[in-house]
Amino acid sequence: MSVLALSSAALTGCSDEPDDEPKADPEPTATSTPGSATASETPYLPVPDGVELTAQGSELALGDSAVVAYRPRQDVVGVLGITVERIEKTSFKESFAGWKLGPEFTGTTPYFVRATLTNEGEADLGGRPVPLRIVDSADRLVEPSQFKGTFKPCPSKPFPQPFGSGDSRTVCLVFLAPEGSELEAVSFRPSQEFIPITWTGTITKPLPDKPTGNKGKGDKGKGDQGN
């Protein structure tokens, strides 16, 4: 079994988003609006006609959808439909066998976040990071981990190339909650000024691996897009 190294950027994250976007905010203080998503009366960013953005501050349950906008680059507005479907708590022993982990990961707790994202805008977001983070029990924003190599249980990759208008993708992102903390919510917060949209719900164990073997009749060999 090959031994691969997990990127040391796991806790600080890697992003090509603007410098004014949060890397980690220890004290997000904006108030939230309880309940399901609602359409903003005035879009906070220019979006195509017919697109209704979910209100900032919306507190959603797993399985709920939101439509959001952000600037992955100063001159680009991305619009995404996001459904956070599952939050899974795992362990290094259970999911990271064969991976070489540095001392910086001691005490951290790994989580898998599974979501479906659809490009509802006009900009091609191919190759850009998925703009989701987690909030831990110490009110810190944590970015998804990056890998040197292929991590089959949860790839934690950017959007594929291309990822244009109407494209949809099921993703799995790996997050490491710092020592002594736990995942509290999945968050969309593209800038310090943005009132976060969050998803919470029952945290489960990772799904068992799908059985492999000979493809049966009628199986076209199309795997899960997120893996």
N, C-alpha and C positions, 0 to 999 in steps of 0.2 A: 504494500500500500504506500502510495506516495505521501510524503509529509509536506504539507503546504503551510504557508504563513498567512495568518490573518493580519490585515493591514493595521498598522498602529494608529491609523486615523479613525479607528472605530468610535471613539468617544467624542472626538471633536468634529468628525465628519469631513467630507470633501464636497465642495459645491462650486459651481460656476455662476451662482446667482450673485446679484449686486452686493457690494460691500456693506450696504446699509441694512441687509437682512440679518436676522439674529443667528448667531452661531450657538449661543447658549445664554438663556436669560434666567438668572436665578430667582427673579421675583416678578413673574407676570402678574400685574395688578388689575388688568382690565376686568370689568364685571361681565358676566355672561348672561345670555337670555335663555331661560329654560324652555324646553319643548322642542318640537320638530322644526325643521328648516322652513323658513318663509322667504318670499322674494323681497329683495331690497327695493324700496321705492325709487331710489336714485343709485344706479350702478357706481361702485367706487372706482371702477376702471372702465374704459370704453370696450364694449363687447358687441358682437354682431346682433343685428335686429332679431328679436324673438327670444334672446337668451335672458333668462331671469336668474339673477345670482341669489344664492342663499344668504340670508342676513348674517352679518358679522355677529359673533357671540352665540350662535346657535349651538345648543347642546343636543347631540344626536345619539341614538342607540346604534349598536352594531346592526348592520343591515340597512340602515337609513342612507339615503343619498343626498349629496350636496352638489351644487354647481358653483364653482369658485373661479376667480380670476387672479392672476399674479403676473409680475414682470420677471421672467427668467433672465432677461437682459433688458437694459434700460429702454431700448427701442422696440421691444417685443412684448406683446400682451398674450399670455397663454390663458385659455379657458378650459377647465376640466370638469367633467362629471365624475365624482368620487363616491364610491360605496365601500366603506370599511366593513368587511364581512366577518373576520375572525381575529382574535388576539390569542396567541398561544404562548404559554410559559413553558420553557424547556430547561435543559441543563447542558453544560459542556460534556458531561459524561454520556448523556443520552444522544446528543445530536452532533457533536464535534469530534467524534472518534477519528484519529488519524490526522488531526490538525495541530500544528505547533502554535501554542499560545504563549505570548510573552507575559512577564510579571504584571504588566499594566492591566491585565484582565482579571487578576486575582480579586475575588469577591464580587465581581459583576454578575448580573443575572441576565441571561439571554431570553429574548422574546421574539416571536415571529408575528408579523402583522400582515394579513392577507387582505387585499383590496382589489377592486376593479375600477379602472380609470378609462374614461372616454374623452377624446379630444373634441370639445364642443366649440372650439374657436377656429381661427384661420391660420395661425402660425404652426409651422412644423416644429414639434418639441422633441424630435429624435435626438437621442444621445444625452438629453438633459436629465438631471436627477429628479426622482419622484418627490414632489414637495410636501412630504409628510414627515412629521417628527412625533416623538412621544413626550409626554410630560410625566416626570417621575414624582414620587411622594415628597420630594424636597422642592417641588415647583421648578425644576430645571428642565429645559428643552434639550433633548438628546436626538442627534441626527442618526440616520441609518448607517450601519457598518458597511465598509467596503472590503472586498476580498481580493487577494492575489490568487486567482484560480477560480474554479467552478465549485460552488457550494450547492450540491443538489437538493438538500432538504429545504432550502429557502434562498434562491439565487441572489436577492438583494442587489439588483442591477438597475442602471438608468433605463429610460425609455429606449426601445429599439430604434434603429435607423431604417426607414423614416418613421415618424409618428405624426401623421398629418390629420387634417380635419376628418372627423368621423371614425378614426381608428380607435380601437378599444384593446385593452390589455389587462389581463389578470396578473397581479404581481404579488410577490412575497418579499417583505423587507425584514432584515435582522436589526434589532435594537439591543443594546447592552445597558441595562439600568445600572448606574454606579453603585458601588458597595454601600450597603445599608439602606438602599431605596428600592422601591417597586414601581412598576408601571401604573400610572393612574388614568391616563387617557391618551388617545391618538389625537394629534393636533395638526390643523392647517393654520399656519401663522407665517405668512411670507415676509412680514416686516414688523418692526417694533410697534408701529402705530396700529397695526391690524388687531382687532378684537378676535381672539382665536375661535375657530369652529372646532369643536371637539366631538369625539366618539368614545363612548364607554359601554361596557357590557360585561357579561360573564367571560372570564379568562379560562381557557380550556387547555388541554394537553394537545401537542401536535397530532395531526391525523396520521394513522399508520401508512407506511409506504404502499403504493398500489402494487399489486402482484405483477411480476413480469413473466414473460414466456412467449410462446408462439401466438401470434395474432390470429384471432378467430376470423371466421368468414364475416365479411361486412366491416371489419375493422380497417379503417383507412390509414391507421398509424399516426393519427393526429394527436399529439400529446397536449398536456396543459400548457397554455401559452406562458404562464408565469414560471414554469420550470424548464 
